[in-house]
Amino acid sequence: MPTKKTPTKTVAKTPAKKASSVKPAKKVAAKKSDAGTPLSVVIRRRIEAQKARFHANDNIAKFIQPGELEGLVDEVAEKMQAVLESLVIDTESDHNTKNTSQRVAKMFVKEVFNGRYVEQPTLTKFPNVSRLNELMIIGPITVRSACSHHLCPIMGRIWIGVLPSKESALIGLSKYSRLTEWVMCRPQIQEEAVVELADMLEKKIKPIGVAIVMDADHFCMQWRGVKDRDSKMVNSVMRGAFLKDSNLRREFLSLLDKR
């Protein structure tokens, strides 16, 4: 008798194997798409994905991952070298400019514009145990900043007046200097810088009043353009009690050391 043929069963591929074979491909594709992308573009994409702002005077530290500042310095150095070449400077033969691009890049990222790339300094707050409610003045604090229009230096001094309430937090005197430096180490204009500093102090210590006076030389006016080396800019921000109480405001201004 003829034997019956057993029908052949077709074994379907399991979904698990299919999924596992796709995942590595996606990872490889992602790595390939990032290859060769400038670090500044990668950081910019992170910022834009969060719909955040990255103006010259904005802090973008939360979008920068550990170790990336060194990479940013290298990228800026490469582009600064191109600037020097476009200025027709022979950096190969001129020993004075041989490493200028690297020095300038490091200066911008790690020093003069450092307030853009690092987190806000930690401000240890203390309870107002003595329930202080008298005027305090801190200053003059040395200011080093840069004009966002020409990237020329802004050099000056700041005085901070604080009228704490009995419930206000207190911070160490050095913290006023650290916070001021963090805000000022960015390209910006003086009028906006003092407002940002006042906003932060109000938020951190919640005083009855905050007053700030800034007196600075602007090299964008002294070094270039009109070249008026004797001109300065002085501006102030008055908040809370300093804005409402003319006697308090007068006391603060009269006690500033303008030497």
C-alpha positions in Angstrom: 0.0 0.0 0.0 1.2 3.5 -0.8 2.4 5.4 2.3 0.7 8.7 3.1 3.0 11.7 3.0 3.0 13.7 6.1 2.4 17.4 5.3 5.4 19.6 6.0 4.7 22.3 8.7 6.1 25.8 8.1 7.6 27.2 11.2 7.0 31.0 11.5 9.8 33.2 12.9 9.1 34.3 16.4 8.4 38.0 16.9 11.1 38.1 19.7 13.9 37.2 17.3 12.7 39.8 14.8 12.6 42.5 17.5 16.0 41.6 18.8 17.5 41.8 15.3 16.1 45.3 14.7 17.2 46.9 18.0 21.0 46.8 17.3 20.4 48.2 13.8 18.7 51.2 15.3 21.5 51.8 17.8 24.1 51.5 15.0 22.1 53.9 12.8 21.9 56.4 15.7 25.7 56.3 16.2 26.3 56.7 12.5 24.0 59.7 12.3 26.0 61.4 15.2 29.4 60.7 13.7 31.1 63.8 12.5 28.5 66.1 14.0 30.1 69.1 15.7 29.6 69.1 19.5 28.1 72.6 19.4 25.4 71.3 17.0 24.6 68.3 19.3 24.2 70.7 22.3 22.1 73.1 20.3 19.8 70.2 19.3 19.3 69.3 22.9 18.4 72.9 23.8 16.0 73.2 20.8 14.4 69.9 21.7 13.4 71.4 25.1 12.3 74.6 23.4 14.8 76.5 25.6 16.5 79.8 24.9 20.3 80.1 24.4 21.0 83.8 24.0 24.5 85.1 24.8 23.6 85.7 28.5 21.8 82.5 29.1 23.2 79.6 31.2 23.1 76.3 29.2 24.9 74.1 31.7 22.0 71.6 32.1 22.4 70.7 28.4 26.1 70.0 28.6 27.2 66.5 29.6 30.3 65.6 31.7 33.5 65.9 29.7 32.0 67.9 26.8 33.5 71.3 27.8 36.9 70.0 26.7 35.4 69.0 23.3 33.8 72.4 23.0 37.2 74.1 23.7 38.7 72.0 20.9 35.9 73.0 18.5 36.2 76.7 19.3 40.0 76.5 18.9 39.6 75.0 15.4 37.2 77.7 14.3 39.4 80.4 16.0 42.3 79.1 13.9 40.2 79.7 10.8 39.5 83.3 12.0 43.2 83.9 12.4 43.9 82.6 8.9 41.1 84.8 7.5 42.9 87.7 9.2 46.0 86.7 7.2 48.1 85.9 10.3 50.9 83.4 9.7 50.4 81.3 12.8 52.9 78.7 11.6 55.9 81.0 11.4 54.8 83.6 14.0 55.8 82.1 17.4 53.6 84.6 19.2 50.4 83.3 17.6 51.3 79.6 17.2 48.9 78.5 20.0 46.7 81.6 20.1 43.6 79.8 18.8 43.7 77.2 21.7 44.4 79.9 24.3 41.5 82.1 23.1 39.1 79.1 23.0 40.1 78.1 26.6 39.7 81.7 27.7 36.2 82.0 26.3 34.8 78.7 27.4 36.5 78.2 30.8 37.0 81.8 31.9 35.4 84.9 30.5 32.1 83.2 29.3 32.2 80.4 32.0 28.9 81.6 33.5 27.2 80.1 30.4 28.6 76.6 30.8 28.7 75.8 34.5 26.0 75.3 37.1 25.1 78.1 39.5 27.3 78.0 42.5 25.9 76.4 45.6 24.6 79.1 48.0 24.4 77.7 51.5 21.6 79.5 53.4 21.4 80.1 57.1 18.4 80.9 59.2 18.1 84.5 60.5 18.5 83.4 64.1 19.3 86.9 65.3 16.3 88.2 63.3 18.4 90.9 61.6 16.4 93.5 59.8 19.0 96.3 59.2 20.6 97.4 56.0 23.6 95.4 54.8 25.9 96.5 52.0 28.3 94.2 50.2 30.9 95.6 47.9 32.6 96.8 45.9 32.7 93.5 44.1 34.9 93.3 41.1 33.1 92.8 37.8 34.6 91.2 34.7 32.2 90.7 31.8 31.9 91.3 28.1 29.7 93.3 25.8 27.6 91.0 23.7 27.7 93.4 20.7 31.5 93.4 20.2 32.8 90.9 22.8 34.9 93.7 24.3 35.6 93.7 28.1 33.4 95.3 30.7 35.3 96.0 33.8 33.8 97.5 36.9 32.4 97.2 40.4 29.1 96.3 42.0 27.6 97.1 45.3 24.7 95.1 46.7 22.3 96.3 49.4 20.1 93.9 51.3 17.4 94.6 53.8 16.5 91.2 55.4 13.3 90.5 57.2 13.2 88.5 60.4 12.2 85.5 58.3 14.7 85.9 55.5 17.5 83.4 54.8 21.1 84.6 55.0 24.0 83.6 52.8 27.8 84.0 53.4 29.4 87.1 52.2 31.6 85.3 49.7 28.5 83.9 48.1 27.5 87.4 46.9 30.8 87.5 45.0 30.5 84.0 43.6 26.9 84.6 42.4 27.9 88.0 40.9 30.9 86.4 39.0 28.6 83.6 37.7 26.1 86.1 36.3 28.7 88.4 34.9 30.9 85.8 33.1 28.8 85.9 30.0 28.5 88.2 26.9 25.7 90.7 27.8 24.7 94.3 28.4 25.0 95.9 31.8 21.4 96.9 32.1 20.2 93.2 31.8 23.0 91.8 34.0 22.1 93.8 37.1 18.4 92.9 36.7 19.2 89.2 36.5 21.4 89.4 39.6 18.7 91.2 41.5 16.1 88.5 40.5 18.4 85.8 41.8 19.0 87.4 45.1 15.3 88.1 45.6 14.6 84.4 44.9 17.3 83.0 47.1 17.1 85.1 50.3 13.6 86.6 50.0 14.5 90.0 51.6 12.3 93.0 52.2 14.4 94.8 49.7 17.4 94.5 47.3 19.5 97.3 45.7 22.3 97.0 43.2 24.6 99.6 41.8 27.0 98.8 39.0 29.8 101.2 37.8 31.8 99.9 34.8 34.2 100.8 32.0 33.0 99.5 28.6 35.9 98.8 26.2 33.5 98.7 23.2 33.4 102.5 23.7 36.9 103.1 25.1 38.9 100.7 22.8 37.0 101.2 19.6 34.4 103.4 18.0 34.3 106.8 19.7 37.4 105.8 21.8 36.3 107.8 24.9 38.4 106.3 27.6 36.9 108.5 30.4 33.3 107.5 30.0 31.7 105.0 32.4 28.2 103.5 32.8 26.5 103.6 36.1 23.1 102.0 36.6 21.0 100.7 39.5 18.2 98.3 40.4 16.0 99.0 43.4 13.5 96.4 44.6 11.0 96.2 47.5 11.7 98.6 50.4 14.5 100.3 48.4 12.1 101.3 45.8 9.4 102.5 48.2 11.4 104.1 50.9 13.4 107.1 49.7 15.2 107.4 53.1 16.5 103.8 52.9 17.5 104.4 49.3 19.4 107.5 50.2 21.1 105.7 53.1 22.3 103.0 50.8 23.6 105.3 48.1 25.4 107.5 50.7 27.3 104.6 52.1 28.8 103.4 48.9 32.5 103.5 48.7 33.2 105.2 45.4 37.0 105.5 45.8 
